[in-house]
C-alpha cells in the first residue's frame, strides 16, 4: 500500500505523469488528500468547506477518462483548493463575511472554469479574512487559521487557508488572490511558493467587488514547476474581465528550464525606507548570495520610489467603502472590527485625495520602469517580519522601531500598484523553526523570468522536503 503522506506531498507535475501512465488513479490521489484533510483540518482550519462527494464524482469520471484513452487536460485528476473569495457554482462562498454566510453562487469564476477544463478536481474552499481585507486569516464565520509550523502563530493572509493547505499536504495546488500581498504573505509564513502574476494575466470574475485595480489571482504550490503548470491552466483572457490580457503563446512550465547566468539582478533589503527584522534580513541576504553563485550580476540598489503606503491605503479603503459602505449601518456589529475601521476610513476619502493617490501611483510606475530598464529582476524580503503570534493583527514594532499597522507588508503592496509579476520563495527559517521568504519581482508581463529564476534558486537551495510536523 502506498504511503498516503508521500502521495499527498507528491508534486502535481509528478501526479499528472503518473495518472497518464495509469500508475496512479485520480480516485486514489483524491482519497489520500481527503483523508489528510479529515485528520488535519480540525486543528489547522485551512478549509471552510470540503466538497468531498462532488470531488469523488469528478475523480471517478477522471479515472474513466484515463481508462478510455480520452484526451486529458494538463491537470487531469489533480486536487485543487479554491480561496473562499472566489465564486464556485453550487458551493457556498462566504468571503469570510456574515453577509455571505449562506451564499451559493450560480456560476463559477473564470479561474475555476479554466481549472475544471484542465481536469483539476476541486476539493474545497479555503479560509480568508472578511473580504480579504487584512494579512491574517480569521473571521466571524469560520474562525482562525493557524500556522502549521507553530500553531500559536499566524499563517498570514488573506490567502491563509490556501497557504496552510498546500504546506501540509492537504492538496498540491491552491488558488489564491493578492490585493496587497495576500498570496505572498501566507506563502512566506507557511514556507511555500506563491506567484502573483501580471495584472490581467488570470481573468477575474464573476465575483465580489472590491480592490478592483490591484487584485490578482494566482497559484500557491510547494514547487515552482507546479505553479508554472497551474498558471498554464489559469492564464488567458475572458470577455467578462475587460482588464484580462491576450493569450500568451508560451508555456510557463517550459520557461522554468534553463540557467540564469548573466541576469542583471537588483537587490534592495529595505526599498530605501522600510525597517526589517534582523532574521529576515539575514536570510534574504544569504539567498541573494545564491543568485550570485548561480552567475547573476547582483547589485544593491533601491527601485527609486517613495513610500506609497498612504496612497495605497487611500485607494483600497475608498474602493472597499464604495463596495460595502452601505452595509455598515445594518451589518457593522457583525463585521470584523478591523473591517469596520477600514470602511470608516474609506468613507472620509475625497475625490481629490483619491486622484492624488492615483497620480502618485503613476509616478511610481515611471520610477519602476526606469529601474527595470537596468535590471532583469529585483529581490527583496517578502515580509519585513517572520510569522507573529495569533494574539495580534500586525506587529507594533520592527527592528526596535514603532510602526503602523501596514508597515510589515511594505515589500508586497507596491507591486500591486504597478501590477507586475512578483513571487515569494522560501529562503530560510528562524531560530524557532518558522519560515521566511524572498520576493522575486520581474518586469511587466515577464512571469517567465520570475519562474526561471525561482526554479534555479529552488534547485540550488531546495526546501520542499521540509515539512511541518502536523501528524
C-alpha positions as CSV (number, residue, x, y, z in Angstrom):
1,X,0.0,0.0,0.0
2,X,1.2,3.5,-0.8
3,X,2.4,5.9,1.9
4,X,-0.5,8.4,1.8
5,X,1.6,11.2,3.2
6,X,4.1,10.8,0.4
7,X,1.2,10.7,-2.1
8,X,-0.2,13.9,-0.6
9,X,3.1,15.7,-0.9
10,X,3.7,14.5,-4.5
11,X,4.1,17.5,-6.8
12,X,1.3,18.0,-9.4
13,X,3.8,17.6,-12.2
14,X,4.5,14.1,-11.0
15,X,0.9,13.3,-10.3
16,X,-0.2,14.2,-13.8
17,X,2.5,12.0,-15.3
18,X,1.6,9.0,-13.1
19,X,-2.1,9.4,-13.8
20,X,-1.5,9.5,-17.6
21,X,0.7,6.3,-17.3
22,X,-2.1,4.7,-15.2
23,X,0.5,4.3,-12.4
24,X,-1.9,6.3,-10.1
25,X,-5.6,6.6,-10.1
26,X,-7.3,10.0,-9.6
27,X,-9.5,8.3,-7.1
28,X,-6.5,7.1,-5.1
29,X,-5.0,10.5,-5.1
30,X,-8.2,12.2,-4.1
31,X,-8.9,9.8,-1.2
32,X,-5.4,10.3,0.2
33,X,-6.0,14.1,0.2
34,X,-9.5,13.9,1.6
35,X,-8.2,11.6,4.4
36,X,-5.5,14.1,5.2
37,X,-8.0,17.0,5.3
38,X,-10.2,15.0,7.6
39,X,-7.3,14.4,10.0
40,X,-5.6,17.8,10.0
41,X,-8.2,20.4,9.2
42,X,-10.0,20.3,12.6
43,X,-6.8,21.7,14.2
44,X,-5.5,23.9,11.4
45,X,-8.8,25.3,9.9
46,X,-7.5,25.7,6.4
47,X,-10.7,24.6,4.7
48,X,-14.1,26.2,5.5
49,X,-16.0,23.9,3.1
50,X,-14.9,20.4,1.8
51,X,-16.6,19.2,-1.3
52,X,-15.9,15.6,-0.8
53,X,-18.7,13.9,-2.6
54,X,-18.6,16.2,-5.7
55,X,-14.8,15.6,-5.8
56,X,-15.3,11.8,-5.6
57,X,-17.7,12.0,-8.5
58,X,-15.2,14.1,-10.5
59,X,-12.4,11.7,-9.6
60,X,-14.4,8.7,-10.8
61,X,-15.1,10.4,-14.1
62,X,-11.4,11.4,-14.4
63,X,-10.4,7.8,-13.9
64,X,-12.8,6.5,-16.5
65,X,-11.5,9.1,-19.0
66,X,-7.9,7.7,-18.4
67,X,-9.1,4.2,-18.9
68,X,-10.9,5.1,-22.2
69,X,-7.8,6.8,-23.5
70,X,-9.5,10.2,-23.8
71,X,-7.6,13.4,-24.4
72,X,-6.6,14.7,-21.0
73,X,-6.2,18.2,-19.6
74,X,-2.9,19.3,-18.2
75,X,-4.1,19.0,-14.6
76,X,-6.2,15.9,-15.1
77,X,-7.1,14.3,-11.8
78,X,-5.1,16.7,-9.6
79,X,-6.8,18.1,-6.5
80,X,-7.0,21.9,-6.1
81,X,-8.4,24.2,-3.4
82,X,-10.2,27.5,-4.1
83,X,-10.0,30.5,-1.9
84,X,-13.3,31.4,-0.4
85,X,-13.4,34.8,-2.1
86,X,-13.6,33.1,-5.5
87,X,-17.1,32.1,-6.8
88,X,-17.8,28.4,-7.1
89,X,-21.0,27.3,-8.7
90,X,-23.3,25.4,-6.3
91,X,-20.7,25.6,-3.5
92,X,-21.0,28.0,-0.6
93,X,-18.7,31.0,-0.9
94,X,-18.7,33.1,2.3
95,X,-15.9,35.5,1.6
96,X,-15.3,35.3,5.3
97,X,-18.3,37.6,6.0
98,X,-21.6,37.0,7.8
99,X,-23.2,38.9,4.9
100,X,-22.5,35.9,2.7
101,X,-22.5,33.1,5.3
102,X,-25.1,31.1,3.3
103,X,-24.4,32.5,-0.2
104,X,-24.1,29.9,-3.0
105,X,-23.1,31.3,-6.4
106,X,-24.9,30.3,-9.6
107,X,-21.7,30.3,-11.7
108,X,-18.0,29.6,-11.4
109,X,-15.4,32.4,-11.5
110,X,-13.4,32.2,-14.7
111,X,-10.3,30.7,-13.0
112,X,-12.5,27.9,-11.6
113,X,-13.9,27.2,-15.1
114,X,-10.4,27.1,-16.5
115,X,-9.1,24.7,-13.8
116,X,-12.0,22.4,-14.3
117,X,-11.4,22.4,-18.1
118,X,-7.8,21.5,-17.4
119,X,-9.0,18.4,-15.5
120,X,-8.3,19.6,-11.9
121,X,-10.6,18.4,-9.2
122,X,-11.8,20.9,-6.6
123,X,-11.7,19.5,-3.1
124,X,-13.0,22.6,-1.2
125,X,-12.8,26.3,-0.2
126,X,-10.1,27.8,1.9
127,X,-10.3,30.3,4.7
128,X,-9.8,34.1,4.3
129,X,-10.4,37.2,6.4
130,X,-13.6,39.2,5.7
131,X,-13.4,40.2,2.0
132,X,-9.7,39.6,2.2
133,X,-9.1,42.9,3.8
134,X,-6.1,42.0,6.1
135,X,-2.9,40.0,6.2
136,X,-4.0,37.5,8.9
137,X,-6.7,34.8,8.4
138,X,-9.6,35.0,10.9
139,X,-13.2,35.8,10.5
140,X,-16.6,35.6,12.3
141,X,-17.9,32.8,10.0
142,X,-15.2,30.2,10.1
143,X,-12.7,31.3,12.8
144,X,-8.9,31.4,12.7
145,X,-6.5,29.5,10.5
146,X,-3.2,28.7,12.3
147,X,0.3,28.4,11.1
148,X,1.2,24.7,10.8
149,X,4.9,25.3,11.8
150,X,3.7,26.8,15.2
151,X,0.0,26.8,15.9
152,X,0.1,29.8,18.2
153,X,1.4,31.9,15.2
154,X,-0.5,33.4,12.2
155,X,-0.3,31.8,8.8
156,X,-0.6,35.2,7.2
157,X,-3.4,36.2,4.8
158,X,-5.5,36.8,3.1
159,X,-5.0,33.5,1.3
160,X,-4.0,31.9,4.6
161,X,-6.2,28.8,4.3
162,X,-4.7,28.2,0.9
163,X,-1.1,28.5,2.2
164,X,-1.8,26.1,5.1
165,X,-3.5,23.5,2.8
166,X,-0.5,23.4,0.5
167,X,2.1,23.4,3.2
168,X,0.5,20.4,5.0
169,X,-0.3,18.2,2.0
170,X,-4.0,18.9,2.0
171,X,-3.8,19.4,-1.8
172,X,-0.9,20.2,-4.0
173,X,-2.4,23.2,-5.7
174,X,-4.3,26.2,-4.4
175,X,-5.9,29.3,-5.9
176,X,-5.1,32.5,-4.0
177,X,-5.8,36.1,-4.6
178,X,-3.5,39.0,-3.9
179,X,-4.5,42.7,-3.4
180,X,-1.6,43.8,-1.4
181,X,0.4,40.7,-0.7
182,X,-2.3,38.1,0.0
183,X,-0.6,35.3,-1.9
184,X,2.9,36.3,-1.0
185,X,2.4,36.9,2.8
186,X,1.0,33.4,3.6
187,X,3.4,31.9,1.1
188,X,6.3,33.4,3.1
189,X,4.7,32.5,6.5
190,X,3.8,28.9,5.5
191,X,7.1,28.0,3.7
192,X,5.6,27.5,0.2
193,X,5.9,29.1,-3.3
194,X,3.3,31.7,-4.3
195,X,3.1,33.8,-7.6
196,X,1.2,37.0,-8.1
197,X,1.1,37.0,-11.9
198,X,1.0,40.2,-14.1
199,X,-2.3,42.0,-13.5
200,X,-4.8,40.7,-16.0
201,X,-2.9,37.5,-16.8
202,X,-5.5,35.5,-15.0
203,X,-9.0,36.8,-15.8
204,X,-11.1,37.7,-12.8
205,X,-14.8,37.4,-12.0
206,X,-17.7,36.9,-11.9
207,X,-17.4,37.7,-8.3
208,X,-17.5,40.1,-5.4
209,X,-16.4,43.7,-5.9
210,X,-13.5,45.4,-4.2
211,X,-9.8,46.3,-4.7
212,X,-10.7,46.5,-8.4
213,X,-7.4,47.7,-9.8
214,X,-4.9,45.9,-7.5
215,X,-6.2,42.4,-7.0
216,X,-4.5,39.5,-8.8
217,X,-5.4,35.8,-8.9
218,X,-2.5,33.3,-8.8
219,X,-1.1,29.9,-7.9
220,X,0.1,28.7,-4.5
221,X,2.1,25.5,-4.5
222,X,5.1,23.6,-2.9
223,X,7.2,23.7,-6.1
224,X,7.9,26.3,-8.7
225,X,7.1,23.9,-11.6
226,X,3.7,23.2,-10.1
227,X,3.0,26.9,-10.0
228,X,4.0,27.2,-13.7
229,X,1.9,24.3,-14.7
230,X,-1.1,25.8,-12.8
231,X,-0.5,29.2,-14.5
232,X,-0.6,27.4,-17.9
233,X,-4.1,26.3,-17.0
234,X,-5.3,29.5,-15.3
235,X,-3.9,32.2,-17.7
236,X,-5.8,33.7,-20.6
237,X,-8.4,36.3,-21.5
238,X,-12.1,36.3,-20.8
239,X,-14.7,38.8,-22.1
240,X,-16.1,39.0,-18.5
241,X,-12.9,40.7,-17.4
242,X,-12.1,43.8,-19.6
243,X,-8.7,44.0,-17.9
244,X,-7.7,40.5,-18.9
245,X,-4.7,40.2,-21.2
246,X,-4.5,38.4,-24.6
247,X,-3.4,34.8,-24.5
248,X,0.3,34.2,-24.4
249,X,1.9,31.8,-26.8
250,X,4.4,30.5,-24.2
251,X,4.2,27.5,-21.8
252,X,5.1,28.8,-18.4
253,X,6.2,25.3,-17.4
254,X,8.7,25.2,-20.2
255,X,10.0,28.6,-19.2
256,X,11.2,27.2,-15.8
257,X,14.0,25.4,-17.6
258,X,17.4,26.9,-18.2
259,X,20.1,28.7,-16.1
260,X,20.0,32.3,-15.1
261,X,23.7,33.1,-15.6
262,X,24.2,36.7,-16.7
263,X,20.8,38.1,-15.4
264,X,21.1,41.6,-14.0
265,X,19.6,41.4,-10.5
266,X,18.8,44.3,-8.2
267,X,18.8,43.7,-4.5
268,X,17.0,46.0,-2.1
269,X,17.0,45.0,1.6
270,X,14.5,47.7,2.6
271,X,13.3,49.6,-0.5
272,X,15.1,52.6,1.0
273,X,12.6,53.2,3.8
274,X,11.3,50.0,5.5
275,X,12.6,48.7,8.8
276,X,13.3,44.9,8.6
277,X,13.6,42.2,11.2
278,X,17.3,41.1,11.6
279,X,16.5,37.4,11.0
280,X,14.5,38.2,7.8
281,X,17.3,40.4,6.5
282,X,20.0,37.8,7.2
283,X,18.0,35.1,5.4
284,X,17.3,37.3,2.4
285,X,21.0,38.3,2.2
286,X,22.0,34.7,2.2
287,X,19.5,34.0,-0.6
288,X,20.9,36.8,-2.7
289,X,24.3,35.2,-2.4
290,X,22.8,32.1,-4.0
291,X,21.9,34.2,-7.1
292,X,25.5,35.4,-7.3
293,X,26.7,31.8,-7.1
294,X,24.3,31.0,-10.0
295,X,26.0,33.5,-12.2
296,X,23.7,36.5,-11.8
297,X,25.2,40.0,-11.8
298,X,23.8,41.3,-8.5
299,X,23.9,45.0,-7.4
300,X,22.3,46.5,-4.3
301,X,20.0,49.3,-5.5
302,X,16.6,50.6,-4.4
303,X,13.9,50.8,-7.1
304,X,13.7,54.6,-6.7
305,X,10.1,55.4,-5.5
306,X,9.0,57.0,-2.3
307,X,6.9,55.2,0.4
308,X,3.4,54.9,-1.1
309,X,1.7,53.4,1.9
310,X,-0.7,56.3,2.4
311,X,-1.6,56.3,-1.3
312,X,-2.3,52.6,-1.3
313,X,-4.4,52.8,1.8
314,X,-6.3,55.7,0.3
315,X,-7.2,53.7,-2.8
316,X,-8.1,50.4,-1.2
317,X,-10.2,51.9,1.6
318,X,-12.1,54.1,-0.8
319,X,-12.7,51.1,-3.1
320,X,-13.9,49.0,-0.2
321,X,-16.2,51.7,1.1
322,X,-17.7,52.1,-2.3
323,X,-18.4,48.3,-2.4
324,X,-19.5,47.8,1.2
325,X,-20.1,51.1,2.9
326,X,-23.9,50.9,2.5
327,X,-23.9,47.7,4.7
328,X,-22.3,49.4,7.7
329,X,-25.5,50.5,9.4
330,X,-27.2,47.1,9.3
331,X,-24.2,44.8,9.5
332,X,-21.5,46.7,11.3
333,X,-21.9,44.9,14.6
334,X,-21.5,41.6,12.7
335,X,-18.4,42.6,10.8
336,X,-14.8,42.2,11.8
337,X,-13.9,45.3,13.8
338,X,-10.8,45.9,11.7
339,X,-13.0,45.8,8.5
340,X,-15.4,48.3,10.1
341,X,-12.5,50.7,10.7
342,X,-11.3,50.0,7.2
343,X,-14.7,51.1,5.8
344,X,-14.9,54.1,8.0
345,X,-11.5,55.3,6.8
346,X,-12.7,54.9,3.2
347,X,-15.8,57.0,3.9
348,X,-13.6,60.0,4.5
349,X,-11.6,59.8,1.3
350,X,-12.3,62.7,-1.1
351,X,-12.3,62.5,-4.8
352,X,-9.3,64.9,-4.8
353,X,-7.3,62.6,-2.4
354,X,-8.1,59.5,-4.5
355,X,-6.9,61.2,-7.7
356,X,-3.8,62.4,-6.0
357,X,-3.1,58.9,-4.9
358,X,-3.6,57.7,-8.5
359,X,-1.1,60.3,-9.7
360,X,1.5,59.0,-7.1
361,X,0.8,55.5,-8.4
362,X,1.6,56.7,-11.9
363,X,4.8,58.4,-10.7
364,X,5.8,55.1,-9.1
365,X,5.2,53.2,-12.3
366,X,7.6,55.5,-14.1
367,X,10.3,55.1,-11.5
368,X,9.9,51.3,-11.6
369,X,10.0,51.4,-15.4
370,X,13.4,53.1,-15.2
371,X,14.7,50.6,-12.7
372,X,13.8,47.6,-14.9
373,X,15.5,49.2,-17.9
374,X,18.7,48.4,-16.0
375,X,17.7,45.1,-14.2
376,X,16.0,41.9,-15.2
377,X,14.8,41.2,-11.6
378,X,14.5,42.8,-8.2
379,X,15.0,40.9,-5.0
380,X,13.6,41.9,-1.6
381,X,12.5,40.1,1.6
382,X,8.8,39.1,1.1
383,X,7.6,40.3,4.5
384,X,9.5,42.6,6.9
385,X,9.0,40.2,9.8
386,X,8.7,36.4,10.5
387,X,5.3,35.0,11.4
388,X,4.0,36.6,14.6
389,X,1.6,35.3,17.2
390,X,-2.2,34.9,16.8
391,X,-3.0,37.5,19.5
392,X,-2.0,40.5,17.3
393,X,-3.2,41.6,13.9
394,X,0.1,43.3,13.0
395,X,3.4,43.9,14.7
396,X,3.7,47.2,16.6
397,X,7.5,47.2,16.4
398,X,10.0,46.1,13.8
399,X,13.8,46.1,14.3
400,X,13.2,48.1,17.5
401,X,11.2,50.9,15.8
402,X,7.5,51.6,16.5
403,X,5.4,51.1,13.3
404,X,1.9,51.5,12.0
405,X,-0.4,48.5,11.1
406,X,0.7,48.4,7.4
407,X,4.4,48.6,7.7
408,X,5.0,44.9,8.0
409,X,3.8,44.4,4.4
410,X,5.9,47.2,3.0
411,X,7.5,44.9,0.4
412,X,4.4,43.4,-1.1
413,X,1.8,46.1,-1.8
414,X,3.9,48.3,-4.1
415,X,3.8,45.6,-6.8
416,X,0.0,45.5,-6.7
417,X,0.1,49.2,-7.6
418,X,2.4,48.5,-10.6
419,X,0.7,45.2,-11.5
420,X,3.9,43.4,-12.4
421,X,4.7,39.8,-11.5
422,X,6.1,39.0,-8.1
423,X,6.7,35.7,-6.3
424,X,7.7,34.6,-2.9
425,X,10.1,31.7,-2.4
426,X,11.2,30.0,0.9
427,X,14.7,31.3,1.8
428,X,15.2,30.3,5.4
429,X,13.9,29.5,8.9
430,X,14.1,31.4,12.1
431,X,15.8,30.0,15.2
432,X,12.5,28.6,16.4
433,X,11.6,27.0,13.0
434,X,9.4,29.5,11.3
435,X,9.7,30.0,7.6
436,X,10.7,33.3,5.8
437,X,10.5,34.2,2.2
438,X,12.5,36.0,-0.5
439,X,10.5,38.1,-3.0
440,X,11.4,37.9,-6.7
441,X,9.9,40.8,-8.8
442,X,10.0,40.8,-12.6
443,X,9.4,43.4,-15.3
444,X,5.8,43.9,-16.6
445,X,4.4,40.8,-18.4
446,X,7.5,38.8,-17.6
447,X,6.4,35.9,-15.4
448,X,8.7,33.7,-17.4
449,X,11.9,35.2,-16.0
450,X,10.5,35.2,-12.4
451,X,9.6,31.5,-12.8
452,X,13.0,30.6,-14.3
453,X,14.9,32.4,-11.5
454,X,12.6,30.8,-8.9
455,X,13.3,27.4,-10.3
456,X,17.1,27.9,-10.4
457,X,17.0,29.1,-6.8
458,X,14.8,26.1,-5.8
459,X,17.3,23.7,-7.3
460,X,20.3,25.4,-5.6
461,X,18.5,25.8,-2.2
462,X,15.7,23.2,-2.1
463,X,13.0,23.4,0.6
464,X,10.1,21.2,-0.4
465,X,11.2,18.2,1.6
466,X,11.0,20.3,4.8
467,X,7.5,19.7,6.3
468,X,5.7,21.0,9.3
469,X,5.1,18.3,12.0
470,X,1.3,18.2,12.0
471,X,0.6,14.5,12.2
